[in-house]
Amino acid sequence: MAGDEERFELCENPKFNRSLTIRSTSIELQKKPHLQNPFERKGSFVKLYNSSFESVVSAGYSIKGKVEKLCSLFERTKSPTSVLDESQPQSKSSKLLGLVDDSSIRLVDTEDRIVVYFTSLRGIRRTYEDCCSVRMILRGFRVKVDERDISMDLAYKKELQSVLGEKNVNLPQVFIRGEYIGGADVIKQLHEVGELGKMIKGIPIRVPGYVCEGCGDVRFVPCSNCNGSRKVYNEDEDQLNRCSECNENGLVRCPACCS
């Protein structure tokens, strides 16, 4: 029939005396479902998409749960002393920065000074840069700072661990008038809002441009008893003994600037 069948003569080749004929029957297309448009099969495609999406979402939630579980294992839990009692008033700087006061952490016999625990080693770049930043901020106020380098004397590291009650301690750590303030982030925030200058008001001023002639501001000098060798000769026992006046590096605190 003319309605069901169409004939197109595209070209005629004189050599082979043939004509290219293309016939298409709409009825045959209806009888063969595999010739239909693949995008019209909506049911199977939507079902496959939904199942794949649900599997991806469920996998994402399972991975998220595992990550949160691992974070809970490695995050440092707050000690009971770090929780502030609501009945105790907070300082102005703590309210401004959202910090938590902890009056139980104090460094004895340092009520007249600023104490900074830091390291001069460059093994960890971020830690070294934080230590330098805090030292420069405090030196900018031209006040006397008791700088305690734990890389020069292991006793300072043990002292800091004992005061904070933690084995793994980040550096630097700052104490002002014996009160624990915090690390580099806290000092930078206090300095930006202008609270740090108020907190150190009254600390003895350092002479501008002063450099200790004894240690060159290193805070340590070789032990005069053993000359830095950590060994002294005992005539009575006729042997070398460990020097009791210096640390593990054969150094002592500079008597000129650290008295």
RODORO-312879 format. One record per residue (C-alpha): residue number from 1; residue in one letter; x, z, y. Coordinates in nm, 2 decimals. Example, Ala and Ser with C-alpha at 12.3 -4.5 7.8 and 13.67 -1.06 7.14 Angstrom:
2
resi: 1; resn: a; east: 1.23; up: 0.78; north: -0.45
resi: 2; resn: s; east: 1.37; up: 0.71; north: -0.11
end
This chain:
259
resi: 1; resn: m; east: 0.00; up: 0.00; north: 0.00
resi: 2; resn: a; east: 0.11; up: -0.07; north: 0.35
resi: 3; resn: g; east: 0.05; up: 0.29; north: 0.46
resi: 4; resn: d; east: 0.25; up: 0.45; north: 0.17
resi: 5; resn: e; east: 0.54; up: 0.21; north: 0.16
resi: 6; resn: e; east: 0.76; up: 0.06; north: 0.44
resi: 7; resn: r; east: 1.01; up: -0.21; north: 0.41
resi: 8; resn: f; east: 1.31; up: -0.26; north: 0.64
resi: 9; resn: e; east: 1.52; up: -0.57; north: 0.62
resi: 10; resn: l; east: 1.84; up: -0.47; north: 0.80
resi: 11; resn: c; east: 2.06; up: -0.77; north: 0.74
resi: 12; resn: e; east: 2.09; up: -1.07; north: 0.53
resi: 13; resn: n; east: 2.42; up: -1.17; north: 0.37
resi: 14; resn: p; east: 2.45; up: -1.55; north: 0.34
resi: 15; resn: k; east: 2.73; up: -1.52; north: 0.08
resi: 16; resn: f; east: 2.55; up: -1.32; north: -0.18
resi: 17; resn: n; east: 2.21; up: -1.43; north: -0.06
resi: 18; resn: r; east: 2.08; up: -1.08; north: -0.07
resi: 19; resn: s; east: 1.89; up: -0.86; north: 0.17
resi: 20; resn: l; east: 1.93; up: -0.49; north: 0.20
resi: 21; resn: t; east: 1.60; up: -0.32; north: 0.15
resi: 22; resn: i; east: 1.52; up: 0.04; north: 0.20
resi: 23; resn: r; east: 1.19; up: 0.18; north: 0.07
resi: 24; resn: s; east: 1.07; up: 0.53; north: 0.14
resi: 25; resn: t; east: 0.75; up: 0.67; north: -0.01
resi: 26; resn: s; east: 0.60; up: 0.98; north: 0.15
resi: 27; resn: i; east: 0.42; up: 1.05; north: -0.18
resi: 28; resn: e; east: 0.74; up: 1.07; north: -0.38
resi: 29; resn: l; east: 0.89; up: 1.31; north: -0.13
resi: 30; resn: q; east: 0.60; up: 1.54; north: -0.17
resi: 31; resn: k; east: 0.64; up: 1.53; north: -0.55
resi: 32; resn: k; east: 1.02; up: 1.62; north: -0.53
resi: 33; resn: p; east: 1.06; up: 1.96; north: -0.37
resi: 34; resn: h; east: 1.44; up: 1.93; north: -0.38
resi: 35; resn: l; east: 1.43; up: 1.66; north: -0.12
resi: 36; resn: q; east: 1.25; up: 1.88; north: 0.13
resi: 37; resn: n; east: 1.42; up: 2.02; north: 0.44
resi: 38; resn: p; east: 1.63; up: 2.32; north: 0.32
resi: 39; resn: f; east: 1.56; up: 2.51; north: 0.64
resi: 40; resn: e; east: 1.19; up: 2.52; north: 0.55
resi: 41; resn: r; east: 1.26; up: 2.76; north: 0.26
resi: 42; resn: k; east: 1.21; up: 3.07; north: 0.47
resi: 43; resn: g; east: 1.12; up: 3.32; north: 0.20
resi: 44; resn: s; east: 1.45; up: 3.31; north: 0.00
resi: 45; resn: f; east: 1.67; up: 3.29; north: 0.31
resi: 46; resn: v; east: 1.50; up: 3.59; north: 0.48
resi: 47; resn: k; east: 1.52; up: 3.79; north: 0.16
resi: 48; resn: l; east: 1.89; up: 3.72; north: 0.12
resi: 49; resn: y; east: 1.96; up: 3.80; north: 0.49
resi: 50; resn: n; east: 1.77; up: 4.13; north: 0.47
resi: 51; resn: s; east: 1.94; up: 4.24; north: 0.16
resi: 52; resn: s; east: 2.29; up: 4.15; north: 0.30
resi: 53; resn: f; east: 2.21; up: 4.33; north: 0.63
resi: 54; resn: e; east: 2.09; up: 4.64; north: 0.45
resi: 55; resn: s; east: 2.41; up: 4.65; north: 0.24
resi: 56; resn: v; east: 2.63; up: 4.62; north: 0.54
resi: 57; resn: v; east: 2.44; up: 4.89; north: 0.73
resi: 58; resn: s; east: 2.46; up: 5.13; north: 0.43
resi: 59; resn: a; east: 2.83; up: 5.06; north: 0.39
resi: 60; resn: g; east: 2.89; up: 5.13; north: 0.76
resi: 61; resn: y; east: 2.71; up: 5.46; north: 0.74
resi: 62; resn: s; east: 2.91; up: 5.56; north: 0.43
resi: 63; resn: i; east: 3.24; up: 5.47; north: 0.60
resi: 64; resn: k; east: 3.14; up: 5.67; north: 0.91
resi: 65; resn: g; east: 3.06; up: 5.97; north: 0.70
resi: 66; resn: k; east: 3.40; up: 5.95; north: 0.53
resi: 67; resn: v; east: 3.57; up: 5.92; north: 0.87
resi: 68; resn: e; east: 3.39; up: 6.22; north: 1.00
resi: 69; resn: k; east: 3.48; up: 6.42; north: 0.69
resi: 70; resn: l; east: 3.84; up: 6.34; north: 0.73
resi: 71; resn: c; east: 3.83; up: 6.43; north: 1.10
resi: 72; resn: s; east: 3.69; up: 6.77; north: 1.02
resi: 73; resn: l; east: 3.98; up: 6.83; north: 0.79
resi: 74; resn: f; east: 4.25; up: 6.75; north: 1.04
resi: 75; resn: e; east: 4.09; up: 6.88; north: 1.36
resi: 76; resn: r; east: 4.23; up: 7.22; north: 1.47
resi: 77; resn: t; east: 3.97; up: 7.49; north: 1.46
resi: 78; resn: k; east: 3.94; up: 7.72; north: 1.76
resi: 79; resn: s; east: 4.06; up: 8.07; north: 1.71
resi: 80; resn: p; east: 3.82; up: 8.35; north: 1.77
resi: 81; resn: t; east: 4.02; up: 8.46; north: 2.08
resi: 82; resn: s; east: 3.97; up: 8.12; north: 2.25
resi: 83; resn: v; east: 3.60; up: 8.17; north: 2.27
resi: 84; resn: l; east: 3.50; up: 8.31; north: 2.61
resi: 85; resn: d; east: 3.25; up: 8.60; north: 2.62
resi: 86; resn: e; east: 2.95; up: 8.50; north: 2.83
resi: 87; resn: s; east: 2.95; up: 8.84; north: 2.99
resi: 88; resn: q; east: 3.29; up: 8.79; north: 3.14
resi: 89; resn: p; east: 3.31; up: 8.59; north: 3.47
resi: 90; resn: q; east: 3.51; up: 8.27; north: 3.47
resi: 91; resn: s; east: 3.76; up: 8.18; north: 3.73
resi: 92; resn: k; east: 3.70; up: 7.92; north: 4.00
resi: 93; resn: s; east: 3.94; up: 7.67; north: 3.85
resi: 94; resn: s; east: 3.79; up: 7.71; north: 3.50
resi: 95; resn: k; east: 3.44; up: 7.65; north: 3.63
resi: 96; resn: l; east: 3.56; up: 7.34; north: 3.83
resi: 97; resn: l; east: 3.74; up: 7.18; north: 3.53
resi: 98; resn: g; east: 3.52; up: 7.31; north: 3.25
resi: 99; resn: l; east: 3.81; up: 7.50; north: 3.10
resi: 100; resn: v; east: 3.78; up: 7.81; north: 2.89
resi: 101; resn: d; east: 3.95; up: 8.13; north: 3.00
resi: 102; resn: d; east: 4.14; up: 8.33; north: 2.74
resi: 103; resn: s; east: 4.27; up: 8.66; north: 2.88
resi: 104; resn: s; east: 4.39; up: 8.78; north: 2.54
resi: 105; resn: i; east: 4.68; up: 8.53; north: 2.55
resi: 106; resn: r; east: 4.94; up: 8.67; north: 2.77
resi: 107; resn: l; east: 5.32; up: 8.66; north: 2.80
resi: 108; resn: v; east: 5.46; up: 9.01; north: 2.87
resi: 109; resn: d; east: 5.71; up: 9.09; north: 3.14
resi: 110; resn: t; east: 5.65; up: 8.76; north: 3.32
resi: 111; resn: e; east: 5.40; up: 8.87; north: 3.58
resi: 112; resn: d; east: 5.63; up: 8.77; north: 3.87
resi: 113; resn: r; east: 5.71; up: 8.41; north: 3.76
resi: 114; resn: i; east: 5.61; up: 8.08; north: 3.61
resi: 115; resn: v; east: 5.72; up: 8.02; north: 3.25
resi: 116; resn: v; east: 5.73; up: 7.67; north: 3.10
resi: 117; resn: y; east: 5.80; up: 7.60; north: 2.74
resi: 118; resn: f; east: 5.92; up: 7.24; north: 2.69
resi: 119; resn: t; east: 6.17; up: 7.02; north: 2.51
resi: 120; resn: s; east: 6.45; up: 6.80; north: 2.64
resi: 121; resn: l; east: 6.46; up: 6.59; north: 2.32
resi: 122; resn: r; east: 6.32; up: 6.24; north: 2.33
resi: 123; resn: g; east: 6.22; up: 6.22; north: 1.97
resi: 124; resn: i; east: 5.85; up: 6.19; north: 2.07
resi: 125; resn: r; east: 5.81; up: 5.98; north: 2.38
resi: 126; resn: r; east: 5.46; up: 6.12; north: 2.48
resi: 127; resn: t; east: 5.58; up: 6.48; north: 2.45
resi: 128; resn: y; east: 5.89; up: 6.42; north: 2.65
resi: 129; resn: e; east: 5.71; up: 6.24; north: 2.93
resi: 130; resn: d; east: 5.45; up: 6.52; north: 2.95
resi: 131; resn: c; east: 5.73; up: 6.78; north: 2.97
resi: 132; resn: c; east: 5.90; up: 6.59; north: 3.25
resi: 133; resn: s; east: 5.57; up: 6.54; north: 3.44
resi: 134; resn: v; east: 5.49; up: 6.91; north: 3.43
resi: 135; resn: r; east: 5.84; up: 7.02; north: 3.54
resi: 136; resn: m; east: 5.83; up: 6.77; north: 3.83
resi: 137; resn: i; east: 5.49; up: 6.90; north: 3.94
resi: 138; resn: l; east: 5.60; up: 7.26; north: 3.94
resi: 139; resn: r; east: 5.93; up: 7.18; north: 4.11
resi: 140; resn: g; east: 5.74; up: 7.00; north: 4.39
resi: 141; resn: f; east: 5.60; up: 7.34; north: 4.50
resi: 142; resn: r; east: 5.97; up: 7.46; north: 4.53
resi: 143; resn: v; east: 5.90; up: 7.78; north: 4.34
resi: 144; resn: k; east: 6.12; up: 7.95; north: 4.08
resi: 145; resn: v; east: 6.03; up: 7.84; north: 3.73
resi: 146; resn: d; east: 6.16; up: 8.00; north: 3.41
resi: 147; resn: e; east: 6.21; up: 7.69; north: 3.20
resi: 148; resn: r; east: 6.25; up: 7.76; north: 2.83
resi: 149; resn: d; east: 6.38; up: 7.47; north: 2.63
resi: 150; resn: i; east: 6.29; up: 7.52; north: 2.26
resi: 151; resn: s; east: 6.52; up: 7.24; north: 2.16
resi: 152; resn: m; east: 6.81; up: 7.45; north: 2.29
resi: 153; resn: d; east: 6.71; up: 7.78; north: 2.15
resi: 154; resn: l; east: 6.49; up: 7.82; north: 1.84
resi: 155; resn: a; east: 6.39; up: 8.17; north: 1.95
resi: 156; resn: y; east: 6.17; up: 8.03; north: 2.22
resi: 157; resn: k; east: 5.98; up: 7.82; north: 1.97
resi: 158; resn: k; east: 5.91; up: 8.13; north: 1.76
resi: 159; resn: e; east: 5.82; up: 8.33; north: 2.06
resi: 160; resn: l; east: 5.56; up: 8.06; north: 2.17
resi: 161; resn: q; east: 5.41; up: 8.04; north: 1.82
resi: 162; resn: s; east: 5.38; up: 8.42; north: 1.82
resi: 163; resn: v; east: 5.21; up: 8.43; north: 2.16
resi: 164; resn: l; east: 4.96; up: 8.15; north: 2.08
resi: 165; resn: g; east: 4.91; up: 8.26; north: 1.72
resi: 166; resn: e; east: 4.96; up: 7.90; north: 1.60
resi: 167; resn: k; east: 5.23; up: 7.73; north: 1.39
resi: 168; resn: n; east: 5.19; up: 7.38; north: 1.53
resi: 169; resn: v; east: 5.20; up: 7.40; north: 1.91
resi: 170; resn: n; east: 5.20; up: 7.10; north: 2.15
resi: 171; resn: l; east: 5.44; up: 7.09; north: 2.44
resi: 172; resn: p; east: 5.46; up: 7.17; north: 2.73
resi: 173; resn: q; east: 5.29; up: 7.50; north: 2.76
resi: 174; resn: v; east: 5.26; up: 7.69; north: 3.09
resi: 175; resn: f; east: 5.22; up: 8.05; north: 3.18
resi: 176; resn: i; east: 5.16; up: 8.17; north: 3.54
resi: 177; resn: r; east: 5.21; up: 8.54; north: 3.60
resi: 178; resn: g; east: 5.19; up: 8.60; north: 3.23
resi: 179; resn: e; east: 4.85; up: 8.43; north: 3.20
resi: 180; resn: y; east: 4.82; up: 8.13; north: 2.96
resi: 181; resn: i; east: 4.72; up: 7.82; north: 3.16
resi: 182; resn: g; east: 4.76; up: 7.53; north: 2.91
resi: 183; resn: g; east: 4.94; up: 7.21; north: 2.85
resi: 184; resn: a; east: 5.01; up: 6.89; north: 3.05
resi: 185; resn: d; east: 4.65; up: 6.77; north: 3.09
resi: 186; resn: v; east: 4.54; up: 7.11; north: 3.23
resi: 187; resn: i; east: 4.83; up: 7.12; north: 3.48
resi: 188; resn: k; east: 4.77; up: 6.77; north: 3.60
resi: 189; resn: q; east: 4.40; up: 6.83; north: 3.65
resi: 190; resn: l; east: 4.47; up: 7.16; north: 3.84
resi: 191; resn: h; east: 4.72; up: 6.98; north: 4.06
resi: 192; resn: e; east: 4.48; up: 6.69; north: 4.14
resi: 193; resn: v; east: 4.20; up: 6.92; north: 4.25
resi: 194; resn: g; east: 4.43; up: 7.15; north: 4.45
resi: 195; resn: e; east: 4.39; up: 7.46; north: 4.24
resi: 196; resn: l; east: 4.74; up: 7.48; north: 4.11
resi: 197; resn: g; east: 4.88; up: 7.55; north: 4.45
resi: 198; resn: k; east: 4.64; up: 7.84; north: 4.49
resi: 199; resn: m; east: 4.73; up: 7.98; north: 4.15
resi: 200; resn: i; east: 5.11; up: 7.99; north: 4.22
resi: 201; resn: k; east: 5.08; up: 8.13; north: 4.57
resi: 202; resn: g; east: 5.31; up: 8.43; north: 4.60
resi: 203; resn: i; east: 5.57; up: 8.31; north: 4.35
resi: 204; resn: p; east: 5.92; up: 8.34; north: 4.49
resi: 205; resn: i; east: 6.04; up: 8.03; north: 4.67
resi: 206; resn: r; east: 6.34; up: 7.84; north: 4.55
resi: 207; resn: v; east: 6.60; up: 7.73; north: 4.80
resi: 208; resn: p; east: 6.57; up: 7.36; north: 4.86
resi: 209; resn: g; east: 6.84; up: 7.15; north: 4.70
resi: 210; resn: y; east: 6.97; up: 7.45; north: 4.51
resi: 211; resn: v; east: 7.16; up: 7.37; north: 4.18
resi: 212; resn: c; east: 7.30; up: 7.64; north: 3.97
resi: 213; resn: e; east: 7.68; up: 7.63; north: 3.97
resi: 214; resn: g; east: 7.71; up: 7.80; north: 3.64
resi: 215; resn: c; east: 7.50; up: 7.57; north: 3.42
resi: 216; resn: g; east: 7.39; up: 7.28; north: 3.65
resi: 217; resn: d; east: 7.02; up: 7.37; north: 3.59
resi: 218; resn: v; east: 7.06; up: 7.33; north: 3.22
resi: 219; resn: r; east: 6.98; up: 7.71; north: 3.18
resi: 220; resn: f; east: 7.24; up: 7.75; north: 2.90
resi: 221; resn: v; east: 7.61; up: 7.79; north: 2.89
resi: 222; resn: p; east: 7.86; up: 7.82; north: 2.59
resi: 223; resn: c; east: 7.90; up: 8.17; north: 2.45
resi: 224; resn: s; east: 8.20; up: 8.34; north: 2.60
resi: 225; resn: n; east: 8.24; up: 8.56; north: 2.29
resi: 226; resn: c; east: 8.29; up: 8.27; north: 2.05
resi: 227; resn: n; east: 8.33; up: 7.98; north: 2.29
resi: 228; resn: g; east: 8.04; up: 7.80; north: 2.13
resi: 229; resn: s; east: 8.18; up: 7.81; north: 1.77
resi: 230; resn: r; east: 7.93; up: 8.08; north: 1.65
resi: 231; resn: k; east: 8.22; up: 8.24; north: 1.46
resi: 232; resn: v; east: 8.43; up: 8.54; north: 1.56
resi: 233; resn: y; east: 8.73; up: 8.68; north: 1.37
resi: 234; resn: n; east: 8.70; up: 9.03; north: 1.24
resi: 235; resn: e; east: 9.04; up: 9.19; north: 1.21
resi: 236; resn: d; east: 8.92; up: 9.48; north: 0.99
resi: 237; resn: e; east: 8.76; up: 9.26; north: 0.73
resi: 238; resn: d; east: 9.01; up: 8.98; north: 0.79
resi: 239; resn: q; east: 8.74; up: 8.71; north: 0.79
resi: 240; resn: l; east: 8.51; up: 8.51; north: 1.02
resi: 241; resn: n; east: 8.17; up: 8.65; north: 1.10
resi: 242; resn: r; east: 7.87; up: 8.50; north: 1.27
resi: 243; resn: c; east: 7.86; up: 8.57; north: 1.64
resi: 244; resn: s; east: 7.57; up: 8.80; north: 1.73
resi: 245; resn: e; east: 7.56; up: 8.71; north: 2.10
resi: 246; resn: c; east: 7.47; up: 8.34; north: 2.09
resi: 247; resn: n; east: 7.19; up: 8.13; north: 1.94
resi: 248; resn: e; east: 7.21; up: 7.87; north: 1.66
resi: 249; resn: n; east: 7.37; up: 7.62; north: 1.90
resi: 250; resn: g; east: 7.65; up: 7.86; north: 2.02
resi: 251; resn: l; east: 7.47; up: 7.89; north: 2.36
resi: 252; resn: v; east: 7.35; up: 8.18; north: 2.57
resi: 253; resn: r; east: 7.12; up: 8.19; north: 2.87
resi: 254; resn: c; east: 7.29; up: 8.13; north: 3.20
resi: 255; resn: p; east: 7.36; up: 8.47; north: 3.36
resi: 256; resn: a; east: 7.35; up: 8.32; north: 3.71
resi: 257; resn: c; east: 7.01; up: 8.16; north: 3.72
resi: 258; resn: c; east: 6.83; up: 8.32; north: 3.42
resi: 259; resn: s; east: 6.90; up: 8.69; north: 3.47
end
